[in-house]
Amino acid sequence: MDVVPIGVTLNRKNTHLCSICQSPQKKNGKRNGKQRWRCTNCNASTTHNRPDVTARNQLSSFITWLMGKLTQAEHAGGTGRTFRHQTKWCWNVHPYLNRTGEVFDEIQVDGIYLRKGWCLLIAIAHGKVISWQWCDHEKAAAWTALLQHLPEPRVIVTDGGSGLMKALKTLWPEVKVQRCLVHIQRNVRTYLTLNPRLAAGKSLRRLSLELTRIRTREAAAEWMAAFANWHAENRELLNERTYAAHWAGPLPKWHRKSRPWWYTHERLRKAYESMNKAMKRGHLFTYLDPDLEGLGISATTNMIEGAINSGIREMIRNHRGMPIEHRRRACEWFCWTHSQKSSRPTLPTLIKATKAFEQRQLEAAVQAAEEPLGPELYGTAAVAEEGLYSRAGWAGRTY
């Protein structure tokens, strides 16, 4: 039984016990930033380590350095070696977000490539990250893994990748899609360049630049009418063909050997189709839909590209030289810090989850090491093959 002096109330939550007489201790000031405790019975003074507080502070310092521009030496105020030694375990902490079940009117999605074979898919709402998913490229299975645990929104804003469209058909078939108008302008610029050679290309590029200036349904109707007039005036130009038998120079890259001809103005056709397909699907002016009036639906993915993707690239540039695994973890921490506070778990929760995961891995490794591999090489059991087994009756006798 603990010895409790008269007049001292034992509070297990805030009081430590003396290691000498097992009496309760009380706070006795601080020294070098550490809380000291004095025994109420024998007056012995000591300090108590708090590994949980130390780990939380180290992880918090690690995240602050990762999100900042300072080097490790500048952040730690020394050579940086001590900081690396103290925070090397932080690279093993896996940040994640809790599933809140909140229904959003608009979700913006986009992918960012760290290098070939490493793509991070990100979903945001109200400027905050709500989910992320690693994949090798933007395929339907990866988009499904990203969105399957989110409630269906009213509108999803995207750059128009084919993998996402396939995933939405099976996951959210009724959701409305808004194509990013800035991406459409970029595609047209890629096909036509900044200074198109043909008059039809110049007028088509002017039409593409007007997309981001449309604010009303009347202006959208005027634009679609002008787009239809452009196609009517340049239909013959778009359908012009060049035959390989009459071509003197090297064949174009897009020419298919199975077909003896190709479209003369292939790049002009691609620029036209990049806008025409989005308009036919109804993905061009979804933000002007009367049913979505007052929701402030975005017409571009500038919010995710300007705040999240550009921030990730800047972080990697500030801490360039990290191996791919550290870059992946850094991207996850960036998404975690740019998410809603209500959806992200606390640092102690992340630390406990990491320790529990490492403990399970250690137990699995120990169990695998204890299990013998292959057939038993030597044993003491009695087996019939060696003539060592229990026999019943008079062995060797016949009747």
C-alpha positions as CSV (number, residue, x, y, z in Angstrom):
1,M,0.0,0.0,0.0
2,D,1.3,3.5,-0.9
3,V,2.2,5.8,2.0
4,V,0.2,9.0,1.8
5,P,1.1,11.7,4.3
6,I,-1.7,13.5,6.2
7,G,-3.1,16.4,4.2
8,V,-1.9,15.1,0.8
9,T,-4.4,14.0,-1.7
10,L,-3.2,11.2,-4.0
11,N,-4.0,12.1,-7.7
12,R,-2.9,9.3,-9.9
13,K,-3.3,11.4,-13.0
14,N,-0.9,14.2,-12.1
15,T,1.2,12.7,-9.3
16,H,4.2,10.4,-9.6
17,L,5.4,8.0,-6.9
18,C,8.8,8.3,-5.3
19,S,11.2,5.5,-6.4
20,I,12.6,5.3,-2.9
21,C,9.7,5.3,-0.5
22,Q,6.8,5.0,-3.0
23,S,5.2,8.1,-1.6
24,P,3.5,10.6,-3.9
25,Q,5.5,13.5,-5.4
26,K,4.6,17.0,-6.2
27,K,5.9,19.5,-8.8
28,N,9.0,21.3,-7.7
29,G,9.7,23.8,-10.5
30,K,11.6,23.3,-13.7
31,R,15.3,23.0,-14.6
32,N,16.6,23.2,-18.2
33,G,13.0,23.1,-19.4
34,K,12.3,19.8,-17.6
35,Q,9.7,19.5,-14.8
36,R,11.1,18.4,-11.5
37,W,9.3,16.4,-8.8
38,R,9.9,16.3,-5.0
39,C,8.8,13.5,-2.7
40,T,6.4,14.7,0.0
41,N,7.8,12.2,2.4
42,C,11.6,11.9,1.9
43,N,12.1,15.1,-0.1
44,A,14.0,13.3,-2.9
45,S,14.0,15.3,-6.1
46,T,13.9,13.8,-9.6
47,T,12.6,14.2,-13.1
48,H,10.5,11.8,-15.1
49,N,10.9,11.1,-18.8
50,R,7.8,11.3,-21.1
51,P,8.6,9.3,-24.2
52,D,5.2,10.1,-25.6
53,V,5.7,13.9,-25.3
54,T,9.2,13.5,-26.7
55,A,8.0,11.6,-29.8
56,R,5.2,14.1,-30.3
57,N,7.5,17.0,-30.2
58,Q,10.0,15.3,-32.5
59,L,7.3,14.5,-35.1
60,S,5.9,18.1,-34.9
61,S,9.4,19.5,-35.5
62,F,9.9,17.0,-38.4
63,I,6.6,18.2,-40.1
64,T,7.5,21.9,-39.5
65,W,10.9,21.3,-41.2
66,L,9.3,19.3,-44.1
67,M,6.7,22.0,-44.8
68,G,9.3,24.9,-44.6
69,K,12.2,26.1,-46.7
70,L,14.9,25.8,-44.1
71,T,17.6,23.1,-44.3
72,Q,18.0,20.6,-41.5
73,A,20.9,22.5,-40.0
74,E,19.1,25.9,-40.1
75,H,16.0,24.3,-38.6
76,A,17.8,22.6,-35.8
77,G,20.3,25.4,-35.2
78,G,23.3,23.2,-35.6
79,T,24.8,20.7,-38.1
80,G,21.6,18.9,-38.6
81,R,23.1,15.5,-37.7
82,T,21.3,15.4,-34.3
83,F,18.0,16.4,-36.0
84,R,18.4,13.5,-38.5
85,H,19.2,11.1,-35.8
86,Q,16.2,12.1,-33.6
87,T,13.7,12.2,-36.4
88,K,14.7,9.3,-38.6
89,W,11.8,7.2,-37.2
90,C,9.4,9.9,-38.4
91,W,9.8,8.6,-42.0
92,N,8.0,5.4,-40.9
93,V,4.9,7.3,-39.7
94,H,2.0,6.9,-42.2
95,P,-0.3,9.9,-42.2
96,Y,-3.9,9.2,-43.1
97,L,-7.4,10.9,-42.9
98,N,-10.5,9.7,-41.0
99,R,-13.6,9.1,-43.0
100,T,-16.1,11.8,-42.0
101,G,-18.9,10.9,-44.4
102,E,-19.4,14.6,-45.3
103,V,-21.2,15.2,-48.5
104,F,-19.7,17.9,-50.8
105,D,-21.3,19.8,-53.6
106,E,-18.1,19.9,-55.6
107,I,-14.9,17.7,-55.6
108,Q,-11.9,18.5,-57.7
109,V,-9.5,15.7,-58.6
110,D,-6.1,15.7,-60.3
111,G,-2.9,13.6,-60.5
112,I,0.7,14.6,-60.0
113,Y,3.7,12.5,-61.1
114,L,6.8,12.4,-59.0
115,R,8.6,10.3,-61.6
116,K,7.7,7.6,-64.1
117,G,5.7,5.0,-62.4
118,W,4.8,7.1,-59.3
119,C,1.6,9.1,-59.5
120,L,-0.3,10.6,-56.6
121,L,-4.1,11.1,-57.2
122,I,-5.6,13.9,-55.0
123,A,-9.2,14.9,-54.3
124,I,-10.0,18.2,-52.6
125,A,-13.2,20.0,-51.5
126,H,-13.4,23.7,-50.4
127,G,-9.6,23.9,-51.0
128,K,-8.8,21.1,-48.5
129,V,-7.5,17.6,-49.3
130,I,-10.1,14.9,-48.5
131,S,-8.3,11.9,-50.0
132,W,-5.2,10.7,-51.8
133,Q,-4.1,7.5,-53.6
134,W,-0.8,6.2,-55.0
135,C,-0.7,4.5,-58.4
136,D,1.6,4.0,-61.4
137,H,-0.6,6.0,-63.7
138,E,-4.1,7.5,-63.8
139,K,-6.1,4.3,-64.5
140,A,-9.7,3.4,-63.6
141,A,-8.8,1.1,-60.8
142,A,-6.7,3.8,-59.1
143,W,-9.5,6.4,-59.4
144,T,-12.0,3.9,-58.0
145,A,-9.7,3.3,-55.0
146,L,-9.5,7.1,-54.4
147,L,-13.2,7.8,-54.6
148,Q,-15.0,4.7,-53.4
149,H,-15.1,5.7,-49.7
150,L,-16.3,9.2,-50.5
151,P,-20.0,10.1,-50.7
152,E,-21.2,11.0,-54.2
153,P,-21.0,14.8,-54.8
154,R,-23.1,16.9,-57.1
155,V,-20.3,17.9,-59.4
156,I,-16.8,16.6,-60.0
157,V,-14.2,18.9,-61.7
158,T,-11.5,17.1,-63.6
159,D,-9.0,17.5,-66.5
160,G,-10.8,14.8,-68.4
161,G,-8.7,11.7,-68.1
162,S,-10.1,8.6,-69.7
163,G,-9.4,6.5,-66.5
164,L,-11.5,8.8,-64.4
165,M,-14.4,8.8,-66.8
166,K,-14.5,5.0,-66.8
167,A,-14.4,4.9,-63.0
168,L,-17.3,7.4,-62.7
169,K,-19.5,5.3,-65.0
170,T,-19.4,2.4,-62.5
171,L,-19.0,4.3,-59.2
172,W,-21.0,7.5,-59.7
173,P,-23.1,7.2,-62.9
174,E,-25.3,10.1,-62.1
175,V,-22.7,12.7,-61.0
176,K,-22.2,15.8,-63.2
177,V,-18.8,16.4,-64.7
178,Q,-17.1,19.8,-65.3
179,R,-14.1,19.7,-67.6
180,C,-11.3,22.1,-66.7
181,L,-11.5,24.9,-69.2
182,V,-7.8,25.8,-68.7
183,H,-6.8,22.3,-69.6
184,I,-8.9,22.5,-72.8
185,Q,-7.1,25.7,-73.7
186,R,-3.7,24.1,-73.1
187,N,-4.6,21.2,-75.3
188,V,-5.6,23.6,-78.1
189,R,-2.4,25.5,-77.7
190,T,-0.4,22.3,-77.8
191,Y,-2.0,21.3,-81.2
192,L,-2.1,24.8,-82.8
193,T,0.9,26.5,-81.1
194,L,0.8,30.1,-80.0
195,N,0.8,31.3,-83.6
196,P,-1.3,29.0,-85.9
197,R,-0.4,29.2,-89.5
198,L,-3.9,28.8,-91.0
199,A,-6.6,31.3,-90.6
200,A,-8.9,28.5,-89.4
201,G,-6.4,27.7,-86.6
202,K,-6.2,31.3,-85.5
203,S,-10.0,31.7,-85.2
204,L,-10.2,28.3,-83.4
205,R,-7.6,29.4,-80.9
206,R,-9.5,32.7,-80.3
207,L,-12.6,30.6,-79.5
208,S,-10.7,28.5,-77.0
209,L,-9.4,31.6,-75.2
210,E,-12.9,32.9,-74.8
211,L,-13.9,29.8,-72.8
212,T,-12.6,31.2,-69.4
213,R,-14.4,34.5,-69.9
214,I,-17.9,33.0,-70.1
215,R,-20.0,33.8,-67.0
216,T,-23.7,33.5,-68.1
217,R,-25.7,30.9,-70.0
218,E,-26.4,33.5,-72.7
219,A,-22.7,33.9,-73.3
220,A,-22.3,30.1,-73.4
221,A,-25.1,29.8,-76.0
222,E,-23.4,32.5,-78.2
223,W,-20.1,30.6,-77.9
224,M,-21.6,27.3,-79.0
225,A,-23.2,29.0,-81.9
226,A,-19.9,30.5,-83.0
227,F,-18.2,27.1,-82.5
228,A,-20.8,25.5,-84.8
229,N,-20.4,28.2,-87.4
230,W,-16.6,27.7,-87.4
231,H,-17.1,24.0,-88.1
232,A,-19.6,24.7,-90.9
233,E,-17.1,27.1,-92.5
234,N,-14.1,24.7,-92.2
235,R,-15.7,21.3,-92.6
236,E,-14.0,20.7,-96.0
237,L,-10.7,21.8,-94.6
238,L,-10.9,19.4,-91.7
239,N,-11.8,16.5,-94.1
240,E,-9.0,17.1,-96.5
241,R,-6.8,14.0,-97.0
242,T,-3.3,13.3,-98.1
243,Y,-2.5,10.0,-99.8
244,A,0.8,8.2,-99.1
245,A,1.2,7.4,-102.8
246,H,1.4,11.1,-103.6
247,W,3.6,12.0,-100.6
248,A,7.3,12.7,-101.4
249,G,8.7,13.3,-97.9
250,P,8.9,11.0,-94.8
251,L,5.5,9.8,-93.6
252,P,4.0,11.6,-90.5
253,K,4.2,9.9,-87.1
254,W,0.5,9.6,-86.8
255,H,0.1,7.8,-90.1
256,R,-1.1,4.2,-89.8
257,K,0.5,1.8,-92.2
258,S,-2.8,-0.1,-92.7
259,R,-4.4,3.0,-94.1
260,P,-3.0,4.6,-97.4
261,W,-4.0,8.1,-96.4
262,W,-4.2,10.6,-93.5
263,Y,-6.0,13.8,-92.7
264,T,-3.9,16.8,-94.0
265,H,-4.7,19.0,-91.1
266,E,-4.5,16.4,-88.3
267,R,-3.5,18.8,-85.6
268,L,-6.3,21.2,-86.4
269,R,-8.8,18.3,-86.2
270,K,-7.4,17.2,-82.8
271,A,-7.8,20.8,-81.5
272,Y,-11.4,20.9,-82.7
273,E,-12.2,17.5,-81.2
274,S,-10.7,18.3,-77.8
275,M,-13.5,21.0,-77.5
276,N,-16.2,19.2,-79.4
277,K,-16.2,16.0,-77.3
278,A,-16.5,17.9,-74.1
279,M,-19.4,20.0,-75.5
280,K,-21.2,16.9,-76.8
281,R,-20.9,15.1,-73.4
282,G,-22.2,18.2,-71.6
283,H,-19.0,18.7,-69.6
284,L,-18.1,22.2,-70.9
285,F,-20.6,24.5,-69.1
286,T,-21.7,22.4,-66.2
287,Y,-20.9,25.3,-63.8
288,L,-23.7,27.3,-65.5
289,D,-26.3,24.6,-64.9
290,P,-29.5,26.1,-63.4
291,D,-29.8,23.3,-60.9
292,L,-26.3,24.2,-59.5
293,E,-27.0,27.9,-59.3
294,G,-25.6,29.5,-56.2
295,L,-23.2,26.7,-55.3
296,G,-20.2,28.5,-56.9
297,I,-19.1,25.5,-58.9
298,S,-15.6,26.0,-60.4
299,A,-14.9,25.9,-64.1
300,T,-11.2,24.9,-63.7
301,T,-9.0,22.8,-61.4
302,N,-6.8,25.8,-60.6
303,M,-7.5,25.4,-56.9
304,I,-5.9,22.0,-56.7
305,E,-3.1,22.8,-59.2
306,G,-2.3,26.2,-57.8
307,A,-2.5,25.3,-54.1
308,I,-1.8,21.5,-53.7
309,N,0.2,20.4,-56.8
310,S,2.4,23.5,-56.9
311,G,3.0,23.3,-53.2
312,I,4.1,19.6,-53.5
313,R,6.5,20.5,-56.3
314,E,7.9,23.4,-54.2
315,M,8.4,21.2,-51.2
316,I,10.3,18.6,-53.2
317,R,12.4,21.3,-54.7
318,N,13.2,22.8,-51.3
319,H,14.3,19.4,-50.0
320,R,15.7,18.0,-53.2
321,G,17.8,14.9,-53.0
322,M,15.4,12.8,-51.0
323,P,15.0,9.2,-52.1
324,I,11.7,8.2,-53.7
325,E,10.3,6.6,-50.5
326,H,11.0,9.8,-48.5
327,R,9.4,11.9,-51.3
328,R,6.3,9.7,-51.1
329,R,6.1,10.2,-47.4
330,A,6.7,14.0,-47.8
331,C,3.8,14.2,-50.3
332,E,1.5,12.4,-47.8
333,W,2.4,14.8,-45.0
334,F,1.8,17.7,-47.3
335,C,-1.7,16.4,-48.1
336,W,-2.3,15.7,-44.4
337,T,-1.3,19.2,-43.3
338,H,-3.6,20.7,-46.0
339,S,-6.7,18.8,-45.0
340,Q,-9.5,19.7,-42.6
341,K,-8.5,19.5,-39.0
342,S,-11.7,17.5,-38.2
343,S,-10.7,14.7,-40.5
344,R,-7.0,14.2,-39.6
345,P,-6.0,12.2,-36.5
346,T,-3.8,13.7,-33.9
347,L,0.0,13.1,-33.8
348,P,-0.1,10.8,-30.8
349,T,-2.7,8.7,-32.6
350,L,-0.5,8.4,-35.7
351,I,2.5,7.5,-33.5
352,K,0.5,4.7,-31.7
353,A,-0.7,3.3,-35.0
354,T,2.8,3.2,-36.4
355,K,4.2,1.4,-33.3
356,A,1.3,-1.1,-33.4
357,F,2.1,-1.8,-37.1
358,E,5.8,-2.2,-36.4
359,Q,5.0,-4.6,-33.5
360,R,2.8,-6.7,-35.7
361,Q,5.5,-6.8,-38.4
362,L,8.1,-7.8,-35.8
363,E,5.9,-10.6,-34.4
364,A,5.2,-11.9,-37.9
365,A,9.0,-11.9,-38.7
366,V,9.7,-13.8,-35.5
367,Q,7.0,-16.3,-36.2
368,A,8.3,-16.8,-39.7
369,A,11.8,-17.3,-38.4
370,E,10.7,-19.9,-35.9
371,E,8.8,-22.0,-38.4
372,P,11.1,-24.6,-40.1
373,L,11.5,-24.4,-43.8
374,G,11.4,-27.6,-45.9
375,P,11.2,-31.2,-44.7
376,E,12.5,-32.3,-41.3
377,L,16.2,-33.3,-41.6
378,Y,16.6,-35.1,-38.2
379,G,14.1,-36.2,-35.7
380,T,13.6,-38.5,-32.7
381,A,10.1,-39.8,-33.7
382,A,9.6,-43.5,-34.4
383,V,9.0,-44.1,-38.1
384,A,8.2,-47.3,-40.0
385,E,10.8,-46.5,-42.7
386,E,13.6,-47.0,-40.2
387,G,12.0,-50.0,-38.5
388,L,11.4,-48.0,-35.4
389,Y,7.7,-48.2,-34.5
390,S,5.5,-49.8,-31.9
391,R,4.4,-53.3,-32.7
392,A,1.5,-55.3,-31.3
393,G,1.5,-59.1,-31.0
394,W,4.3,-61.7,-31.6
395,A,6.4,-60.1,-34.3
396,G,7.9,-62.4,-36.9
397,R,5.7,-65.4,-36.0
398,T,3.5,-67.1,-38.5
399,Y,0.7,-69.6,-38.1
